[in-house]
Amino acid sequence: MLSKLSGLTLKTSEGEMSAEQLFANKKVLLVGLVGCFTGTCSNQVPDFSAHKADFTDKGVDTVAVMTVNDPAVVAEFQRAVDADSALLFIADWDAAMTNALGSAVDLSAAAFGVRSNRFAMLVDNGKVAMVQEEAVPAELKVSNAKHVLELL
């Protein structure tokens, strides 16, 4: 998986970092969101924040939330849904990471443009160990925190 993301500089809530810095030598749960401040996303993220200790107990080093939005919007979204700053937020402003992962979905009909499909992906030392991707971006059946915890 890291080869797909090689050379990408990620804009995160902790500053810029390479994909290699994020994923190498650790377990990362990457949560893909359709967009900041949308109804489903605003409900999805607080559960991941609330269960951060449970993910840590299951061996997850980092829970990262990625969305195709600009860094300023992502920062405001983080303040709104992750008051404890338990999660790492990634502003995929140009959809480069989303496209590299193959999770891009065109939601132009809803005036969103290209966005990430909703998913939860466990990456263990740069290798994808599990993916739970929603069949429909507006749904929250397989990529919610409780379901993902059950699978770990």
ABEGO torsion letter per residue (X at the ends): XAAAABGBBBBBAAEBBBAAAAABGBBBBBBBBABBGBAAAAAAAAAAAAAAAAAAAAGBABBBBBBBBBAAAAAAAAAAABAAGABBBBBBAAGAAAAAAGABBBAAAAGAEBBBBBBBBBBBGGBBABBBBBABAABBAAABAAAAAAAX
